[in-house]
């Protein structure tokens, strides 16, 4: 009981010390500014290695997984907003991918520096990490982070492509007539793959955005906490966001989507800062 109380006392002290809303606002602002450049980079990574159609399909899949299940009813019709929002944002980017060329992609890489800098500053602030690298080396580390995050997206794209080649619902045992039926396998994958995807993204951020100052053990802990909070928020906030879509559309029209996205991104930024605080409190309590 004493350890439990000491832990939450540390959490409370860190919440008071770290300006949670200011840091979350900085991350949210840079996420909005860098959303298009970062999406273009991911499209290039996936599209040039795989194909145009695959880039669009995979970015739509990932974008939908990072949003809560949004749907609203209008005139007795149910509209699924999550996928439609992502498609509306990504399709023009995919279509313009070849226009940008290599030069445009390099320019986009520099635009994403603000996002990675804001994530790094949150971790440095919470974990009391002193910046030791030269500013040019920070840019190099940020490029490394972009590559690592892109590799996570590419890995899952290739994994899904390979899985789609096989029918996993039935497994035939060689040299026998035994066939194992697994009708639930794809339902299980639909649950597990998004969890693993979110976990790996969070792990890369905790481990490499901190210039590897947060060790692997606590990076894994931070990724686990963020994944749990993220999935819980997707489940619970979807009810409110669905209400917001149906209620605010009559007033804000098409701008309702922007308002809902802004609210969701800000909430995720708060979860990221709070996840870092929970890990730091764990470190302080153990020491």
Secondary structure, DSSP 8 states (H G I E B T S, - for coil): -HHHHHHHHHHHHHHHHTTHHHHHHHHHHHHHHHHHHHHHHHHHHHHHHS-HHHHHHHHHHHHHHTS---EEEETTEEEEHHHHHHHHHHHHHHHTHHHHHHHHHHHHHHHTHHHHHHHHHHHHHHTT----S-HHHHHHHHHHHHHHHHHHHHHHHHHHHHHTTS-TTEEE-TTS--EEE-TTHHHHHHHHHHHHHHHHHHHHHHHHTTTT-S-HHHHHHHHHHHHHHHHHHHHHHHHHHHHHHHHHHHHHGGGHHHHHHHHHHHHHHHHHHHHHHHHHHHHHHH-
